[in-house]
Amino acid sequence: MSGPITPEVLWAQRSDADDEKKNVVYLTINAPDIPKESLQLELTPTKLTFSGENKTRKYAVDLEFYAEIDEKLSTTHHSGRGVELVLRKKEAKAEFWPRLAKEPKKLQFIKTDFDKWVDEDEQEEAEDLPNMGGMGDMDMGGMGDGGLDFAKMMGGMGGAGGMGGAGGMGGMDMESMMAGMGGGAGAGAADEDDDDDMPELEESKEEKIEEVK
């Protein structure tokens, strides 16, 4: 077996000046199939040391952090894919670390964990995102054949309660409204029939005077 290789290290972070628990670094060491008896992991306030080997490869990495962590409040989880760590930053600050490693030059084995990464100015928004899972329950099947059920749609919208001044729409009977609109097509013909039944206008007084003469 050849010498050890440096595993890929993924990272992301959170920061908060007031809540220490939100000042963390998410770290993932991609070193698969490392048996527990072969795993060696050491954390200090300034450094991480990892090594391990599976049946085909040896892995090893030493990583000095940009700033200190609290190793006693940090956690680790070993799985078949590698090691995941949540490192508690020692100093609670609103600003992100500019990088993971103390060394300013780019280290090729360190990569951004985009599944966990959130921009510094979007942390609160990311945590407060509403649950949009209910959208999957919307029945759109009737739209293909023109059979859109407005009553059901309005019911699913909670009576349109969030439409500000349109609060009265909550009780609107869409079926009756649509039925009324459907009947509007014959309204013109009905008006023409009514015109046929109207009595003729009385002759003007001038015409009657002419007849008398």
Legacy VTK file of the C-alpha trace (Angstrom):
# vtk DataFile Version 3.0
C-alpha trace
ASCII
DATASET POLYDATA
POINTS 213 float
0.000 0.000 0.000
1.377 3.414 -1.002
1.747 6.399 1.300
-1.264 8.305 2.702
-3.287 10.671 0.555
-5.016 13.838 1.705
-8.792 13.370 1.836
-11.220 15.943 0.507
-12.464 18.260 3.263
-15.818 20.030 2.818
-16.788 22.952 5.004
-19.499 25.518 5.711
-20.156 27.846 8.625
-22.631 29.941 10.615
-22.072 32.998 12.793
-23.992 35.000 15.371
-22.765 37.676 17.758
-25.445 36.922 20.368
-26.021 33.168 20.188
-22.882 31.105 20.773
-24.572 27.916 19.600
-24.937 29.380 16.109
-21.203 30.030 15.772
-20.140 26.764 14.200
-18.101 25.250 11.398
-19.481 22.214 9.563
-16.671 19.923 8.482
-16.810 16.697 6.458
-13.750 14.535 5.832
-14.430 12.301 2.830
-12.566 9.118 3.679
-14.870 6.136 3.035
-14.877 2.706 4.641
-12.479 3.527 7.481
-12.978 0.969 10.267
-13.350 2.381 13.743
-10.181 0.690 15.004
-8.144 2.400 12.282
-9.565 5.890 12.786
-7.436 8.458 14.589
-8.847 11.919 15.153
-7.469 14.619 17.429
-8.968 18.046 18.016
-7.267 20.967 19.729
-8.387 24.614 19.903
-6.236 25.407 16.875
-5.832 22.200 14.870
-7.377 18.979 13.561
-5.342 15.828 12.939
-6.923 12.891 11.114
-5.655 9.567 9.822
-7.155 6.216 8.881
-6.979 3.465 6.312
-9.301 1.056 4.577
-8.410 -2.033 2.550
-6.958 -0.057 -0.340
-5.946 3.408 0.866
-4.428 5.390 3.700
-5.694 8.868 4.504
-4.096 11.608 6.570
-4.561 15.350 7.026
-3.375 18.057 9.417
-5.430 21.223 9.373
-4.697 24.355 11.370
-7.831 26.486 11.797
-8.172 30.154 10.891
-9.272 30.888 14.483
-9.696 28.933 17.691
-12.509 26.506 18.386
-13.901 25.040 21.593
-13.067 21.357 21.188
-15.115 20.403 24.263
-18.318 21.746 22.709
-17.556 20.316 19.266
-19.006 17.010 18.049
-17.889 14.258 15.674
-19.728 11.507 13.810
-18.002 8.599 12.081
-19.795 6.781 9.251
-18.984 4.644 6.230
-18.530 7.790 4.146
-16.043 9.483 6.453
-16.148 11.808 9.452
-18.530 14.717 10.036
-17.720 17.375 12.625
-19.531 20.387 14.046
-16.877 22.682 15.473
-17.923 25.407 17.916
-16.116 28.659 17.253
-14.517 29.974 20.422
-15.389 33.609 19.757
-18.969 34.580 18.973
-18.905 37.086 16.120
-21.343 38.210 13.463
-18.670 38.001 10.767
-17.749 34.799 8.960
-14.284 33.370 8.985
-12.710 34.436 5.672
-11.373 30.885 5.216
-11.133 27.579 7.065
-7.365 27.235 7.282
-4.949 29.584 8.965
-2.690 29.441 5.938
-3.756 32.221 3.541
-2.992 30.360 0.323
-5.642 28.161 -1.273
-5.462 24.499 -0.259
-6.764 22.255 -3.042
-8.242 19.603 -0.747
-10.543 22.119 1.027
-13.833 22.699 -0.792
-17.083 24.503 -0.015
-19.950 22.303 1.170
-22.712 23.854 -0.931
-25.369 21.641 0.679
-24.782 23.461 3.980
-23.388 26.793 2.898
-25.363 29.999 3.455
-24.111 33.504 2.661
-23.333 35.642 5.679
-26.138 38.145 5.012
-28.734 35.430 4.344
-28.423 33.341 7.494
-31.660 34.466 9.159
-33.640 34.219 5.924
-32.406 30.663 5.364
-33.482 29.633 8.857
-36.927 31.230 8.528
-37.868 29.851 5.124
-41.516 28.674 5.146
-42.368 25.033 4.579
-43.497 24.809 0.970
-44.098 21.077 1.106
-47.858 21.549 0.968
-47.597 22.702 -2.626
-47.102 19.086 -3.620
-50.662 18.314 -2.551
-52.259 20.726 -4.999
-54.433 18.850 -7.502
-53.721 20.343 -10.924
-55.050 17.370 -12.908
-58.258 19.099 -14.036
-56.427 21.926 -15.783
-55.543 19.809 -18.804
-59.154 19.406 -19.959
-60.569 22.732 -18.889
-62.070 21.201 -15.760
-60.501 23.597 -13.257
-62.581 23.501 -10.103
-62.622 27.077 -8.805
-64.502 26.113 -5.661
-61.824 23.609 -4.677
-59.058 25.986 -5.638
-60.473 28.787 -3.502
-61.001 26.337 -0.673
-57.360 25.291 -0.877
-56.351 28.949 -0.659
-57.950 29.184 2.740
-60.841 31.329 1.554
-58.434 33.933 0.146
-58.056 35.250 3.665
-54.664 36.742 2.888
-55.937 39.053 0.100
-56.165 42.166 2.253
-59.287 44.123 1.408
-60.829 41.154 -0.385
-61.803 39.513 2.865
-65.358 39.003 1.624
-64.156 36.572 -0.992
-63.968 33.870 1.655
-67.681 33.167 1.219
-67.855 33.621 -2.529
-69.682 30.823 -4.323
-67.522 30.456 -7.410
-69.729 27.739 -8.894
-72.773 30.029 -8.770
-70.788 32.903 -10.186
-69.482 30.814 -13.073
-72.966 29.439 -13.723
-74.252 32.996 -13.889
-71.511 33.914 -16.325
-72.388 30.912 -18.470
-75.969 32.134 -18.705
-74.788 35.513 -19.915
-74.354 34.149 -23.433
-78.119 34.019 -23.992
-78.821 37.389 -22.469
-78.579 39.168 -25.828
-81.122 36.863 -27.458
-83.486 37.291 -24.534
-83.312 41.078 -24.913
-84.213 40.790 -28.591
-87.283 38.662 -27.735
-88.364 41.269 -25.197
-88.109 43.956 -27.848
-90.513 42.000 -30.082
-93.114 41.891 -27.316
-92.969 45.582 -26.487
-96.128 47.557 -27.484
-95.789 50.130 -30.210
-95.266 53.648 -29.020
-98.327 55.893 -29.062
-98.580 58.184 -32.003
-97.412 61.650 -31.288
-99.965 64.434 -30.719
-98.866 66.163 -33.938
-99.772 63.050 -36.002
-103.225 62.850 -34.363
-103.903 66.535 -35.125
-103.075 65.938 -38.778
-105.587 63.105 -38.967
-108.348 65.312 -37.472
-107.731 67.939 -40.082
LINES 1 214
213 0 1 2 3 4 5 6 7 8 9 10 11 12 13 14 15 16 17 18 19 20 21 22 23 24 25 26 27 28 29 30 31 32 33 34 35 36 37 38 39 40 41 42 43 44 45 46 47 48 49 50 51 52 53 54 55 56 57 58 59 60 61 62 63 64 65 66 67 68 69 70 71 72 73 74 75 76 77 78 79 80 81 82 83 84 85 86 87 88 89 90 91 92 93 94 95 96 97 98 99 100 101 102 103 104 105 106 107 108 109 110 111 112 113 114 115 116 117 118 119 120 121 122 123 124 125 126 127 128 129 130 131 132 133 134 135 136 137 138 139 140 141 142 143 144 145 146 147 148 149 150 151 152 153 154 155 156 157 158 159 160 161 162 163 164 165 166 167 168 169 170 171 172 173 174 175 176 177 178 179 180 181 182 183 184 185 186 187 188 189 190 191 192 193 194 195 196 197 198 199 200 201 202 203 204 205 206 207 208 209 210 211 212
